[in-house]
Amino acid sequence: MKIAQVNNYYYLRGGSERVMYDDREALIAAGHEVVPFAPRDERNLPAASDAYFPVVTDYAQASGTGVFKAAANIVYSPAVGRAFAAFLDDFRPDLIHCHNIYGRLTTAVLDQASRAGIPAVLTVHDLKLVCPAYIGLRQGSPCMLCKDGGYWRCLRYRCHKQNAAASLVYTIEAYFNRLASKYDAVERFLCPSHFIREALIDAGIPAERLVYHPNALNPQHYVPNYEPGDYVLYAGRLSAEKGILTLLDAVERAGIPLRIAGTGPLYSVFRARIANRKSQVQMEGYCSGKRLTDLYRQAAFTVVPSEWYENAPMSALESFAYGKPVLASRIGGKPELVIEGESGRLFAPGNVENLTSIARSMWANRDELATMGKRARALVEKNYAQEKRLTNMLDTYRNVCGIAAPTAQSGM
């Protein structure tokens, strides 16, 4: 099959890009052709199709009258639509697989797919189809009010970055896409968690258009170390919704060493706090490759303390693959991954006392950590291996394209 992968970014910006790249690698290895479409960016990976990549103005960098044009293009970009139409005319894919398209590529790509008669699927990486601001937070607290279609609340509560103008743009975008039925062009929504699938059903999307499609990785690429190390690890973005402030309070109370791998808008705040308190917290900055691997393998366990409806964090699966249990907040899709007492432990999101108590208990029971680490690794191999995800994805592709599944004799 020929598959067009469509995403706002074609460089490793976060977990959704990681998922997309892993899918691309698995599809190519299985004999399929995959070509990307994304906005132009100097950080992009090399791509034969980059001549078709459109220029997308960053709203945050626009000035003067350009702000209004940039805001309009967040809602819907005709220029992106034209670029994607040219891309489709040349490549002629059998199917379009969208990832994150809102705010940059916009639903203009779905319109062009529909006009060309090419089926589209979309991986639901976050709550954008339910929440205009996509993270499901209202004034710092978890919120799902807008799933009834009352997107005005985004503006009322300034849900996007606590900024009225930005919240207005996202509110208009949500109403435009809903009233114009832009997402009707999507044949199947691929849901990485049961949580996100149920949220979309509550928002009115028919269950038959929703496919449970969990994130995955290749366990063979990870060498586990079941021996608990001498610190706990947080690996991810440093922002308020990730619950890092709660985590810092807890580990300082518990007296447990913590290493933080990642960067983000609150990096300098955390660094200053750590320096002033002389705590056992060590900032590692952005990490990848062998450095990140070593941090995982030498940890006692990892912590995913987010206080928003996180969908299906790849950091939890990576921790499992390295043989490390996860201590996670009981919110969003994480309780589907972290099975209490089996692959880790769960705590009440934002509750410093609860997190402190459970972290102390885990830290003190080294044998239990090793046992949970082995169970976590087995869980990845059974339920979250890339091979299983690829089979599910190809079944969905064939279903929307009306292609019969191959027989054992015919192969892929």
N, C-alpha and C positions, 0 to 999 in steps of 0.2 A: 504493500500500500504506500501511497504518497501522503504524508502528513505534514501540515503546516502548523508549527508551534508558534502561538501568538502570545506575547507577554510585554508588559511595560518596560522590561529591562532585559538586556542580553549579556549581563555580567552577574557574578555571584553577589547579589545584594542582600539576600536573606534566605529563609527556609523555603519559600515558594520557588525561588530560582534553583535551589538545590534539588528540589523534587523534580522540577522540569528537566534539568540536566541529566539526572539519573534516568528519567523516562526516555530521554533522547538516546542515551547510551544503550539502554536495553532494547529499544526499538531497532536501532541500527544493527546491533548484534544479531537480532532476529531476522535481518534481511530487509527491513523496511527503509524507505527514504524519508528523511526528516529535514525540513528547511525552516529556519526561524524567520519571524517578522517582529520587529521591535523599533522603537524610536532610535534615531542616531545618538551615539554617545561615544566619547573617546575611550571609555572603559569597556566597551563591548568586546566580546570575543570575536575572532575572525569568522566571517560568514560569507558564503558565495552570493547570498541574496541581499547583502547590505546596501547595494545600489538603490534598492527600493525602500529602504528605511526612511521614514519621514523625519523632518525636524520638528520637535515638539518644544514649545516655549515653557519654561518652568515658571509657574505662577509666582513663586516666592522671589524670583529674580526679575520679574517684569516691573516696569516703571511707567509713569505717565499714562497716556491713553492705552499703552500696551497692556496695562493691567486688565482692562475690560475685555480685550480680545483674548488674552490668556484665560480669563475666567470663563468666557463663552466656550473656548476650546476644551475646557475641563468637562463641561456638560456634554458637548458633542463636537467633533472635529471633522468638518468636510474635507480638509486637506489630508488627514489621515485616511479617510475613506477613498479618496482618489489614488493615493499611493498604494493602498491595499488592493484596489481594483486592478491596477497595473501588475502588481505582484501575482494576483490570481490568474490573470490572463496569460502570464508567462509560465508559471509553475503548474497550474491546473491540478491542485491536490485532490485526493479522494475525500479528504476530511480535514476540517480545521479544529485544532485543539487549543482553546483559549485558556490562559491562566489569569493573571491579573491584568485587566484591560481598562478599568475605570480610571478617570482622571488624567489619562495621557493618550492612549490609543482610542479610548471611548467605544461606545457601542456602534460607532460608524463601521467598524470591522464586521460586526454581525450583519449589518444591513447589506454590505457588499457580498458576504457569504451567501445570504439569502437570495440576492439578485442573480448570483452566479449558479444557484441551485446546488451549492455544496453544503452538506450537513456539518453542523458545528456542535462540539461538546465543550463544556467549561468546568474546570476544576475550581471548587469553592474553597479558597484558601482562608477566607475570613468571613465576617458577618456583613459584608457590603450589601448583599441583597436584602438584608433585614434592617440594617442600621446605616443611614447616610454617611456617618463618620467612620464606619467599618469596624470599630473596635468594641462597640457595645458598652461604652462608659458614659455616664451622665454625672458631671461634676465630681468625677473621681470614683463613682460607685457603679457597679455592674447594672446594666439597664437593657431591656428588650422591648421598651414601650412602642417603638416604631414598627414592630413587626405587623401591626394592624394597618400600616400604610399611612399613619399620621406623621409624616416626615417633618411637619412644622416644628415639632419638638426639638429637632436638631438646631434650628435657629433660636428657638425660645431659650434653650439652655446653653447655647454656644458650645455645642458638643465637639466641634472640630477645633482642637488646639485652643479652646476658650477664646476664639476669635469670631466676632460677629460676621465680618465680611466673608471669611472662609466658610463659616457655617451656612451662610446664605447660599453660597455657590453650591455646596454639597446638597443642600435642601432642594434647590432647583434641579440639580442633576437627578436626584432620586425621583422627584415627581415627573420629570420629563421622560425618564426611561420607563416608569410605570405606566403613565398615561398614554405614551406612544407604543407601548407593548414591545419595547426593543428586545427584551430577553426571550420573546416568543421564538426567536430564530434558533435558540439553543435546544437541540434535541434531547440532550441528557446533561444533567448537572452531576458531576462526580464529587461525592462528599467524603472527605477524609475521616469523618467521625459520625457516629450515630447522632451525637448531639447536634451537629450542624444540619444533618438531614431532618431531624425533628423540628428545628427552628425554621427551616424553609417550608416544611409542611404547614406549620402554624401561620406562616406568612402568605399561604395560599397557593403555593406551587404544588401541582398534583404529584402524588407519591410515585406514580409510574414514570415520571421524568427524572427521578432522583435515584442515583446508584451509590451504594456504599462502596467506597474506594479508598481504603486506608493507605496512608503513607508507608513507605517501605525503604529498605536498604539491602545491600548485598552482604550478608553476614561473613562471607569469605574474605571481605576486605578489612575485617576487624579481628584483631587477636585479643581475646579476653584475658584479663588478669583478675582473678577472684580474690586475691589477697587484699584486704582493706588497707588503704594508705593512711597518711597522717594529716589529711586535710579533707574538707568537703569542697565541692566545686560547683560554681554557677557559670554556665556558658551561654551567652546570649546578649541581646541588646540591653543597654543601660537606659531605661526609661521608666517613668513612674508606674505605668500599668503592669510592668513586669514584677512588681513587688520586692524590689531590691532593698528599699528602706526597711521593710518589715524583716527581711532576711538579715540585714546588718544588725538590727536591734536584737534579734534572736540569737545569733551566733556570739555576739558580745556578752549577752546574759549567760549563755551556756558555756562560754570559754572555749569554743571550738574554732580551730583555725579554718579560714575560708580563703579560697582563691577565686578571683573573678576574671573570667576570660571574655572579653568583649569591650565594645565601646558604644557610644550613643550620646544623646543630649545631656544626660546627667553625669557624664564621666567626671568632669571637673568637680562637681558637687560631692560625689562619693570620695574622690581622691582627697579633697580638703578635709572632709569629715574623718577619714581614716588617719590622716596625718595629725590632726588635732587630738585624737583620742589614743593614739599609739596602740591600736588594737592588733589582733592577730589576723587581720585581713590584708591580703596581698593582691594588688591590681596587676593583672598580666597584660592588659591592653588587648588589641586585636590579635587573635591567634588562629593559625591554620596549620595544615600539614602535620609534620612530626611533633611540633611543639604542642599543638592541641591534642594529638593522640596521647602524648606522654602525660598531659594533665589529666585526661580521662583515666588512663590506665593506673595512675599512681594515686588516685583519689580513694577515699573510703566509700563515699556515695555522692550523688549529685542532687542538686535542689532546683526545682522549677516552681518558684513561688508566685507566679503571675496572679494578678487580681482582676483580670478581665477574662472574657470567655474565649480563652485560647483554644484553638481548634484541635490540632494534633501535632504538638511540637516535635520536630526532628531531634532536638537535643535529648529528649527522653529515649527515643529509639537508639540513638548513638550510645547513650549511657548503658542501656541494656546490652547492646552488641559488645561493648567492652567488659561486660560482666559486672556492672555496677548498678545497684538498686537506686531508685529515685524517690526522693521525698518531694511530693508535689501538693499544690493547693487543690482542694476539692471543688473545681469549677470548670465549666466548659467540657472539652473532650478528654481531659487528662485522666479522670477516673476510669475511662475505658482502657487506658494504657497501663496505669499504675494500679495493679490489683493489690488491695490491702493485705499486707503480711506475706505476699508472694513475690511480687516484683518491686516492692517498695512500700512506702507508707503515705498516707494522706493527712492533710491538716486543713483547718478552716481558713479560707483566704483572708489575709489581712490581720490574722489573730496572732500577735507576737507570743503570747503565753502558750498557746497550743503548739506553735511551731517550735518554741524553745524546748518544751517538754518532750516532744517526739524526737527532735534532733538529739537531745541528750540521751534518750533511750537507745536510739540507733547507734550513736557513737560508742556507747558503753558495751554493746553486744556485738563483738567482732565476728563471732562464729555465725550469728544470724545474718550479718551483712554478706558473708561469703555464700551462705545458702541462698539468700534472696538473689544475689548476683548470678548464680548458676541458673536459677529459675527464670530470671529476666532474660538471660541469653537464650534459653530454650524457647521462651515466648516469642522472641524475634524470629528465630529459625522456623517456628511453626506458623505464625500468623502474619508476620511483617517482612517476609523475604521478598526481594524484588521480582523473583521469578513468578511468585503468586500474583503480585500486582500486575505484571505484564500480561498474564493470562486473562485477568479480569478486564484490563484495559482493551485488549484486542477483541474480547467478546463484545464489549460495548461498541467499539468501532464497527465491527461487522454488523451488529444489530442495526445501528443507525444508517449504515450504508446499504443494507439489504444484501449482505454477502454471506453465503453459507460458510460455516466453520469448516476448516480443512480436515480431511480424513487423515488417518495415520500414514497412509501410503503417499498422499500428496504433499505432506509437510506444510511449511508456512507459505 
